[in-house]
Amino acid sequence: MLQLHRNSLITAALALPLFFVLYATLGVAKPWHAWKWMDIVSEGGTAVMAGVWFLFTLSSRPRGLVTRLIAGGLCAIMLGSWADCLDEFFAIDKRAVWDNWLEALVPFGMLMLTIGMYYWRQEQFRLNEHLQKRERLFRDHRAFDRITQLADASYLRTQMRLEQERRPGFDCALVLLDIDSFHLINREYGHREGDRVLQAVGHMLLLNLRNDDLLCRYAGDRFAVLMPGVSREDAALAARHLCAMVGQMRHHANDNRVIRLSLRHACSLADGVPEVVLAELSRAVGTPPVAPSAAAA
């Protein structure tokens, strides 16, 4: 992560010795018995700690406005405290004001840090909202299907209702996907192989969905995808993409034959009674399919 902030690190690393050279050149070295050790420890310690926090920030965050403000503020506090510390080793002409400007980096850095913390707070609010949604969609006491380890139909209906309550008036699409001629796969290859097909299709679908989407095993060979914030048209495009991805799969049965898979789909907005919406989609996707092909490996 630090490599992303190479320029900031180089600038800070060059500024520290530059400040020392500036004070050593324009100031007069004080005798050691005139040093104020309490000030040296407090001001130098502040510079060290601000530098450590500066490195922590750059090593844990990507580039962006919040990172620039927080890291910039900490760097300014570090350099201002370093200039304040150098005052204890070098006497500066009282008529010079440049050292006062350098020491003023501390309050300026605190202002930058405060602004950065405000934006970081806003960022955390957005992240928390996203995490709460993820928790609601994926981890909140959900019922698992034993074979695919996906949420079941009951959980799907609950989430449809929650989505309607949480964001009334916003688009939320529902896609129903059905594996073509799955009963023939069970008949020819056995139910254990059929379970493996369900697992493989579930994995492929998950790989091609957004983080906010909820994938469920609706019933038998049918999968349902709840897509918050997605229009019906966009859901249809996503469904065609999912079908294409599954169509490219080469599922190898235990006897080394390759089972060709295909899906059919139906889309709707999840803006009605869940049972009614799902029943309509089930009728729409229930067109008799073409039998899958099998090839010798």
Secondary structure by P-SEA (a helix, b strand, c coil): ccccaaaaaaaaaaaaaaaaaaaaaabbbcccccccaaaaaaaaaaaaaaaaaaaaaaacccccaaaaaaaaaaaaaaaaaaaaaaccccccccccaaaaaaaaaaaaaaaaaaaaaaaaaaaaaaaaaaaaaaaaacccccccccccccccaaaaaaaaaaaaaacccbbbbbbbbbccaaaaaaaaccaaaaaaaaaaaaaaaaaacccccccccccccbbbbbbccccaaaaaaaaaaaaaaaaaccccccccbbbbbbbbbbbbbccccaaaaaaaaaaaacccccbbbbbcc
